[in-house]
């Protein structure tokens, strides 16, 4: 294998899915100010994600709506304003 091909910041990182609560420990260069303990007792940087393979409808086979930021309501409000102007 080639040596020194990874970014200098490459390390093990915990990714936590807020939709399902699942956690993954994988190598990454993602930046994080938070840390968490893994099952091996060591602390790793923690990155929180909205969706992962544990909660994505394509992988789970379940159809569910993920609207954590209220985007659907904002869109409906804008659409209602356009209709009201006409």
N, C-alpha and C positions, 0 to 999 in steps of 0.2 A: 504494500500500500504506500501511497505517497505520504510524505511527512509534511507537517505544517500547512495543510490545505484548509483547515477550519479557521474561522474568524477568531481573533484573540479573546473575544467575549463569549465564546461558545461554552456553555455549561449546562448542567441538568437543571430543569425548571419545572415547577408544578403548575399545571394548568387546571383551573377549577371552573366548571360549567355551572353558571348560576341557574340555568333552567332545570337541570336534573340533579345537581349536587355532585356529579361525578368528578373525579380528579385523575389526572394523568401525569406521570413523571417522564419527561422526554428531554432530549438535548435541544437547546434553542439559544438564540442570541437576543430574545425579547427582553426589553428593559422592565424592571420592576423595583419599587421601593418597599414592597411588602415581602415578608418571608413566612413560611409555614413549615411545620414538621411533617415529614413523610413517615411511613410505617417502619422504616429502618432506624428511626430516631434522629436522623440528621435534619438540619434546617436547609431549605432551598428557597430561592426566589419564587414568589407566587404571582401568577398572572391570571386575572379573572376574565373569562370570556362569556359572551351571551349565549353561544350555541356551539355544540361540538357534535361528534358522531353519536354520542349517547342521547342527544335530544333532537337532532335534525330529522325532519319527517322522512327524508329520503332513506336514511339508515334504519329508522325505527318502524317505518311502515304506517305510522299514525299521522293523521292530518290534524295539526293543531296550529293555532294562530299565535305568533310571537310578536307582540307589540309592546315592548318595554318602554318606549319613548313617547307613546301617544301619537304616533305618526298617522294612524288611520283617522283619529279624531281631527287632527290638523288638516288633513286632506279634505275631509267631509266639510269642515268649516269653510275652507277656501272655495270648494265647489258650490256651497250654498250661497256664498257672496256673489259669485259669478252669475248664478241663476237669478238672484234678487236684482242685480243691476239691469238685466235685460227686461 
